Amino acid sequence: MTAQLLAPSVHKFTTQQYHLMNEAGVFENGDRFELINGEITEMSPIGRKHAACIIRLVRVFVQKLGDRAMVSAQNSIRLDDHSEPQPDIAILKWRDDAYEEGLPTPDDILLIIEVSDSTIAYDRDIKSFLYAANGIPEMWLFDVNKKVIEGYSQPSASGYKRMQRYEQDDTLSMLVLPDVIFDWKEIS
């Protein structure tokens, strides 16, 4: 009799199961997890540079966007039945209920911003593909160590088709609101 080799199986969770686990107290209060492609991923602790960048970004985006869009910092978005990431910042279409009736979905998202001091490869290689495959029109990736911003656009099932690199003295604008200009110095 020949021995049959079995590959280990991986259980994929749905967003509903993920929420039920949270409600049942599986996760400690204050734990940082996100659901990516059905897998529960522990998020890295937030460092000083990372936190400072997010604080600056939120302030500038709220000032410049006013009531044209909503700024959501480190809150979940629902991409599909198996992915509920927590981007550092999501710029959302305005809704009077502030998304109390349901998490933002790809149709609600104008821009995703990920800030990275230790997870640049994960944000670039995993999360950007997830955002692109779900039709998020634009993503900015801030590398706080190198002081570089990568802007991704033209989403497709295989990732973003276009990448623009921004450095000191450059200006940026969102594709959906091109008249709102961000100066490098105010957001980096």
Backbone bond lengths (Angstrom), bond angles and torsions (degrees), N, CA, C in turn:
res aa  C-N    CA-C-N  psi(-1)  N-CA   C-N-CA  omega(-1)  CA-C   N-CA-C  phi
1 M - - - 1.450 - - 1.535 107.76 -
2 T 1.326 117.67 133.72 1.457 121.21 179.80 1.514 110.20 -92.87
3 A 1.289 112.82 142.45 1.472 118.03 178.24 1.524 108.78 -79.28
4 Q 1.294 115.37 134.51 1.457 120.42 178.42 1.523 108.20 -96.74
5 L 1.330 115.86 127.92 1.454 120.35 178.04 1.516 109.29 -86.08
6 L 1.286 115.09 127.72 1.460 120.40 179.26 1.518 109.65 -108.07
7 A 1.295 114.79 130.99 1.464 119.65 175.27 1.525 108.07 -76.48
8 P 1.330 117.02 143.98 1.468 118.09 177.45 1.527 109.45 -63.97
9 S 1.309 114.99 143.93 1.462 118.77 179.11 1.525 109.24 -98.17
10 V 1.287 114.24 149.04 1.463 121.69 178.32 1.515 107.29 -115.97
11 H 1.309 116.22 128.54 1.463 120.37 177.68 1.525 109.05 -86.47
12 K 1.302 116.32 125.37 1.460 121.78 177.26 1.519 108.53 -98.11
13 F 1.331 115.37 134.80 1.459 121.17 -179.30 1.519 110.44 -99.77
14 T 1.325 115.11 151.87 1.464 121.01 172.56 1.534 107.88 -94.43
15 T 1.302 115.60 167.15 1.468 118.84 177.23 1.525 110.29 -63.62
16 Q 1.326 117.24 -34.54 1.467 120.25 178.45 1.535 110.66 -64.51
17 Q 1.316 117.87 -44.71 1.463 121.35 177.79 1.530 110.75 -63.24
18 Y 1.311 115.88 -40.65 1.468 122.12 179.02 1.533 110.07 -59.10
19 H 1.331 117.15 -44.93 1.465 120.89 179.43 1.526 111.27 -68.01
20 L 1.323 116.89 -39.32 1.465 119.87 177.62 1.530 111.25 -63.46
21 M 1.315 117.72 -38.38 1.464 121.57 176.78 1.527 110.28 -62.25
22 N 1.316 116.22 -42.04 1.463 120.54 179.15 1.523 110.56 -64.56
23 E 1.334 116.55 -46.07 1.469 120.76 179.24 1.527 112.33 -63.26
24 A 1.335 116.90 -31.37 1.470 121.43 179.97 1.527 112.20 -79.84
25 G 1.330 117.43 -3.75 1.457 120.67 177.67 1.514 114.62 84.30
26 V 1.323 117.83 20.48 1.466 120.94 178.40 1.524 110.33 -63.59
27 F 1.316 116.92 -36.00 1.462 121.85 -179.53 1.519 109.14 -98.71
28 E 1.310 115.81 139.63 1.471 120.81 176.19 1.524 109.23 -70.32
29 N 1.316 116.83 147.83 1.452 121.40 176.11 1.528 108.25 -60.92
30 G 1.300 116.71 127.02 1.457 121.19 -179.07 1.519 113.60 97.45
31 D 1.349 117.87 -12.62 1.461 119.92 174.90 1.519 108.81 -64.08
32 R 1.322 115.98 146.04 1.463 121.03 -178.99 1.534 109.45 -114.84
33 F 1.336 115.10 106.01 1.451 122.06 178.61 1.515 109.28 -129.65
34 E 1.335 115.06 157.74 1.451 120.38 170.09 1.524 107.96 -143.16
35 L 1.308 116.02 153.73 1.456 122.17 179.88 1.523 108.30 -98.48
36 I 1.334 115.97 116.48 1.461 122.08 -178.22 1.523 108.27 -124.44
37 N 1.317 116.93 116.20 1.464 122.09 179.50 1.521 112.43 51.14
38 G 1.329 116.50 40.49 1.453 121.66 176.77 1.516 115.33 83.56
39 E 1.325 117.59 -1.96 1.459 121.84 -179.40 1.525 109.84 -111.00
40 I 1.322 115.54 135.80 1.463 120.78 178.93 1.521 107.87 -84.44
41 T 1.318 114.86 120.78 1.456 121.65 -174.64 1.521 109.33 -115.19
42 E 1.329 115.85 129.58 1.462 120.12 175.76 1.515 108.87 -78.26
43 M 1.304 116.00 132.05 1.451 121.21 -178.83 1.524 110.34 -88.05
44 S 1.313 115.61 148.53 1.464 121.57 178.67 1.516 110.47 -68.15
45 P 1.340 116.71 151.22 1.462 119.14 173.63 1.532 109.92 -61.93
46 I 1.314 115.68 152.36 1.462 121.21 -179.54 1.522 109.23 -86.66
47 G 1.330 115.68 121.61 1.464 121.37 178.35 1.518 111.79 -84.90
48 R 1.323 115.68 173.06 1.478 121.66 -177.79 1.524 112.54 -60.98
49 K 1.333 117.30 -48.35 1.464 120.93 -178.64 1.530 110.33 -62.30
50 H 1.308 115.06 -41.72 1.463 122.01 179.65 1.532 110.27 -60.93
51 A 1.321 116.17 -50.38 1.468 121.17 -179.28 1.527 111.51 -62.09
52 A 1.316 116.79 -43.74 1.467 120.59 -179.40 1.524 110.97 -62.94
53 C 1.319 116.80 -40.28 1.468 120.76 179.09 1.521 110.33 -62.71
54 I 1.323 117.27 -44.20 1.462 120.54 179.98 1.524 111.00 -64.25
55 I 1.314 117.85 -42.08 1.465 121.37 178.14 1.528 110.19 -59.03
56 R 1.346 116.55 -46.52 1.472 120.51 178.69 1.526 110.97 -61.46
57 L 1.329 116.07 -46.52 1.466 120.28 -177.55 1.524 112.01 -61.66
58 V 1.311 116.77 -45.48 1.467 120.05 -179.79 1.526 110.09 -60.02
59 R 1.318 116.95 -46.74 1.471 120.63 -179.24 1.524 111.00 -59.35
60 V 1.326 116.94 -48.73 1.464 120.81 -176.57 1.532 111.23 -67.15
61 F 1.330 117.22 -43.88 1.464 119.59 -179.10 1.525 111.67 -64.90
62 V 1.318 117.93 -41.94 1.467 120.52 178.57 1.524 109.91 -61.98
63 Q 1.341 117.12 -44.46 1.469 120.45 179.44 1.527 111.44 -61.89
64 K 1.315 116.83 -46.95 1.465 120.14 -173.16 1.530 113.61 -78.75
65 L 1.322 117.23 -32.05 1.463 119.32 -176.50 1.522 113.12 -89.26
66 G 1.323 117.02 -26.96 1.461 119.89 -179.21 1.519 111.20 52.98
67 D 1.343 116.36 -125.62 1.460 121.84 -179.08 1.528 113.22 -92.85
68 R 1.323 117.40 9.98 1.469 120.21 -179.44 1.522 112.41 -77.88
69 A 1.326 116.84 -23.37 1.468 121.39 -179.54 1.522 107.84 -159.94
70 M 1.322 115.87 167.44 1.466 121.79 179.17 1.528 108.85 -108.69
71 V 1.324 115.85 144.17 1.460 122.08 178.64 1.522 107.62 -108.60
72 S 1.319 115.63 118.66 1.461 121.85 -179.38 1.526 108.68 -115.34
73 A 1.322 116.89 118.02 1.463 121.27 -176.99 1.522 111.35 -105.57
74 Q 1.322 115.30 123.31 1.457 124.55 174.68 1.532 113.12 53.11
75 N 1.317 115.51 42.68 1.458 122.53 176.09 1.526 109.19 -117.46
76 S 1.309 115.54 155.07 1.463 120.94 -178.51 1.521 112.18 -69.90
77 I 1.324 113.66 148.97 1.452 122.63 168.87 1.530 106.10 -126.32
78 R 1.321 116.75 151.55 1.472 119.91 -179.35 1.515 108.48 -108.90
79 L 1.344 115.69 111.85 1.458 119.47 -178.56 1.522 112.72 -89.84
80 D 1.330 116.45 -40.08 1.461 121.61 178.74 1.529 107.37 -163.03
81 D 1.331 117.34 -167.68 1.467 120.37 -176.80 1.524 114.03 -72.49
82 H 1.331 117.85 -5.47 1.463 120.60 -177.51 1.528 113.70 -128.79
83 S 1.313 117.83 6.31 1.468 119.77 -177.92 1.517 111.82 -141.11
84 E 1.319 114.28 122.75 1.459 122.14 176.61 1.532 108.16 -139.18
85 P 1.340 115.66 75.71 1.466 118.57 179.84 1.523 111.94 -75.72
86 Q 1.323 114.45 168.23 1.461 122.16 175.12 1.529 108.06 -121.85
87 P 1.325 116.79 83.11 1.470 117.87 178.45 1.523 110.56 -63.89
88 D 1.315 115.39 156.29 1.464 118.60 179.02 1.516 110.88 -60.87
89 I 1.326 116.43 -42.85 1.467 120.47 176.81 1.524 108.39 -143.56
90 A 1.309 116.06 136.76 1.463 122.28 171.49 1.523 107.17 -123.53
91 I 1.311 116.32 126.15 1.459 121.34 173.94 1.527 105.61 -94.71
92 L 1.328 114.96 120.60 1.458 121.97 -169.38 1.524 112.35 -116.83
93 K 1.317 114.84 154.02 1.456 120.01 170.94 1.526 107.87 -61.55
94 W 1.323 115.46 146.53 1.464 120.52 -179.38 1.515 110.15 -66.38
95 R 1.324 115.47 133.52 1.471 121.88 172.01 1.512 107.95 -138.34
96 D 1.321 116.54 132.07 1.460 121.06 -177.22 1.527 113.03 -60.35
97 D 1.339 117.71 -29.62 1.469 119.99 -178.49 1.527 112.80 -85.41
98 A 1.331 118.02 1.82 1.477 123.41 -179.65 1.534 110.98 53.86
99 Y 1.314 116.38 32.83 1.468 124.34 177.21 1.521 113.07 66.64
100 E 1.320 116.68 26.49 1.461 120.47 175.94 1.521 111.24 -67.94
101 E 1.320 117.28 -31.90 1.470 121.49 -177.42 1.523 113.09 -79.38
102 G 1.318 118.18 -10.44 1.462 121.00 179.25 1.512 110.67 173.31
103 L 1.318 115.37 148.81 1.461 120.29 179.20 1.522 111.10 -61.66
104 P 1.318 116.70 151.85 1.461 119.22 175.03 1.533 110.42 -60.81
105 T 1.319 115.38 142.90 1.458 122.97 176.76 1.532 108.16 -115.21
106 P 1.326 118.53 173.36 1.466 118.99 -178.36 1.527 114.89 -52.08
107 D 1.323 118.23 -34.37 1.472 120.50 179.54 1.530 112.68 -66.45
108 D 1.332 117.19 -19.75 1.464 121.93 -178.22 1.530 113.07 -91.47
109 I 1.317 117.07 -14.22 1.466 121.48 -167.91 1.522 111.14 -96.29
110 L 1.328 115.53 125.24 1.454 122.08 177.91 1.521 111.90 -94.51
111 L 1.325 116.36 -36.34 1.461 122.09 -176.87 1.519 109.02 -156.10
112 I 1.322 116.56 138.65 1.466 123.18 171.54 1.517 107.25 -111.10
113 I 1.330 115.82 136.92 1.460 120.93 174.29 1.516 108.31 -122.33
114 E 1.317 115.90 125.65 1.458 122.39 172.72 1.519 107.25 -112.59
115 V 1.320 115.86 131.61 1.463 122.71 178.03 1.517 106.77 -110.06
116 S 1.320 116.16 130.60 1.456 118.58 -174.62 1.516 112.27 -133.81
117 D 1.332 114.62 131.44 1.458 119.83 168.24 1.523 110.61 -117.57
118 S 1.342 117.47 -21.89 1.466 119.94 -179.96 1.528 112.96 -136.20
119 T 1.319 118.64 -5.37 1.467 121.24 -174.57 1.527 112.78 -120.64
120 I 1.308 117.38 29.71 1.466 120.83 -174.39 1.529 112.08 -58.56
121 A 1.326 118.17 -42.81 1.472 120.89 -179.15 1.524 110.63 -64.90
122 Y 1.321 117.95 -43.04 1.459 122.18 179.10 1.529 110.55 -63.22
123 D 1.323 116.73 -45.83 1.463 120.61 179.99 1.531 111.03 -64.06
124 R 1.322 117.15 -40.60 1.466 121.69 -177.87 1.531 111.73 -76.83
125 D 1.323 117.45 -43.12 1.463 120.85 -171.14 1.525 114.32 -91.01
126 I 1.308 118.85 -25.63 1.466 121.57 -178.10 1.533 110.76 -109.64
127 K 1.325 116.28 -59.98 1.461 119.15 -172.67 1.526 112.96 -68.41
128 S 1.333 118.51 -38.77 1.465 118.55 -179.95 1.525 110.96 -63.57
129 F 1.333 117.93 -37.83 1.464 120.21 177.22 1.528 111.18 -65.95
130 L 1.316 116.22 -38.85 1.465 120.96 177.34 1.529 110.53 -62.12
131 Y 1.331 116.89 -46.68 1.461 120.77 179.15 1.534 111.02 -62.75
132 A 1.327 116.63 -44.72 1.465 120.52 -179.48 1.524 111.12 -63.65
133 A 1.325 117.33 -45.21 1.465 121.32 -178.51 1.527 111.77 -62.40
134 N 1.336 116.33 -24.69 1.465 120.35 179.05 1.528 112.51 -97.23
135 G 1.326 116.87 9.25 1.459 121.20 172.18 1.514 116.30 80.47
136 I 1.333 118.31 17.65 1.466 120.10 175.69 1.531 106.61 -65.97
137 P 1.333 118.83 121.34 1.464 120.39 -170.03 1.523 115.51 -65.21
138 E 1.330 116.43 -25.82 1.464 117.79 -174.08 1.523 110.18 -157.19
139 M 1.343 115.23 144.07 1.462 122.43 175.68 1.527 108.76 -138.43
140 W 1.326 115.67 136.63 1.457 121.17 172.85 1.519 107.66 -112.52
141 L 1.320 116.63 132.87 1.456 122.65 178.64 1.524 108.52 -115.40
142 F 1.338 116.10 114.56 1.460 122.52 -179.43 1.521 109.20 -95.01
143 D 1.315 117.47 118.73 1.461 122.75 172.68 1.530 105.75 -97.68
144 V 1.332 115.93 99.44 1.465 119.60 -173.70 1.521 112.47 -72.12
145 N 1.316 118.63 -18.58 1.460 121.02 178.15 1.526 111.70 -79.79
146 K 1.318 117.10 -43.74 1.466 121.48 -179.54 1.520 112.68 -88.88
147 K 1.345 116.67 -8.58 1.468 122.00 -177.91 1.528 110.96 57.53
148 V 1.331 114.44 52.36 1.456 122.47 -179.57 1.525 108.19 -132.71
149 I 1.324 115.97 144.33 1.458 121.82 174.52 1.522 107.37 -118.98
150 E 1.326 115.53 129.47 1.454 120.69 174.14 1.522 107.33 -106.41
151 G 1.323 116.53 124.91 1.452 121.49 178.51 1.516 109.70 -104.82
152 Y 1.322 117.10 123.53 1.464 122.78 -178.43 1.523 109.69 -110.69
153 S 1.335 116.37 139.03 1.462 121.36 178.09 1.526 109.57 -150.08
154 Q 1.303 116.17 178.52 1.455 124.96 -176.90 1.537 110.71 59.70
155 P 1.349 116.41 68.62 1.465 120.16 -177.46 1.530 112.73 -67.18
156 S 1.323 115.06 147.40 1.463 122.11 174.27 1.522 107.82 -147.41
157 A 1.306 116.74 172.73 1.465 121.49 -179.91 1.524 112.10 -63.30
158 S 1.322 117.60 -21.76 1.466 120.68 -178.63 1.530 112.76 -105.31
159 G 1.315 117.32 13.55 1.467 121.01 178.26 1.517 111.15 119.62
160 Y 1.323 115.35 -179.36 1.458 119.82 177.66 1.520 109.11 -76.94
161 K 1.325 116.15 139.61 1.461 121.30 -177.33 1.525 112.48 -85.78
162 R 1.327 116.05 -21.44 1.471 119.01 -175.02 1.522 110.14 -127.26
163 M 1.340 115.68 136.77 1.463 121.56 175.85 1.524 108.41 -132.39
164 Q 1.318 115.57 130.87 1.467 122.65 177.71 1.519 107.63 -120.56
165 R 1.300 117.56 130.85 1.462 122.57 180.00 1.526 109.03 -99.24
166 Y 1.341 115.68 131.29 1.462 121.53 -179.99 1.520 109.49 -117.57
167 E 1.325 115.04 136.95 1.459 121.10 179.41 1.521 109.39 -131.70
168 Q 1.317 114.79 -176.71 1.463 121.21 -178.32 1.523 110.90 -49.39
169 D 1.318 115.84 139.25 1.466 126.02 179.40 1.530 114.08 78.26
170 D 1.338 118.87 -0.89 1.463 121.14 175.62 1.525 109.83 -83.34
171 T 1.324 115.52 163.35 1.460 121.43 171.26 1.528 107.99 -119.50
172 L 1.320 115.45 154.80 1.456 121.78 -179.43 1.518 108.86 -130.67
173 S 1.309 115.88 154.38 1.456 121.03 170.22 1.527 107.98 -148.07
174 M 1.307 114.74 152.83 1.455 120.62 177.97 1.528 108.71 -75.50
175 L 1.318 116.08 145.32 1.460 119.74 178.54 1.525 111.95 -59.64
176 V 1.340 116.65 -40.33 1.464 119.97 -175.87 1.525 113.11 -80.90
177 L 1.320 117.93 -17.72 1.464 121.99 177.79 1.531 108.79 -133.51
178 P 1.330 117.25 67.65 1.471 120.15 -173.24 1.522 114.55 -66.49
179 D 1.332 117.32 -16.38 1.461 120.07 179.44 1.534 112.48 -78.99
180 V 1.324 117.40 -11.27 1.469 121.68 177.97 1.525 106.90 -94.10
181 I 1.310 115.94 108.97 1.463 122.13 -174.48 1.528 109.95 -102.56
182 F 1.315 115.56 133.85 1.470 122.53 177.31 1.511 108.76 -112.38
183 D 1.315 115.65 126.96 1.452 121.60 177.15 1.522 108.43 -87.01
184 W 1.315 116.28 139.00 1.464 122.22 -178.60 1.541 111.90 -48.88
185 K 1.321 116.25 -47.27 1.469 120.60 -174.25 1.542 112.62 -62.49
186 E 1.320 117.41 -31.58 1.457 119.31 -176.63 1.525 113.01 -81.58
187 I 1.319 118.17 -16.14 1.457 119.24 -177.54 1.516 114.36 -117.32
188 S 1.299 119.08 -8.25 1.470 119.37 -177.41 1.518 112.08 -100.95
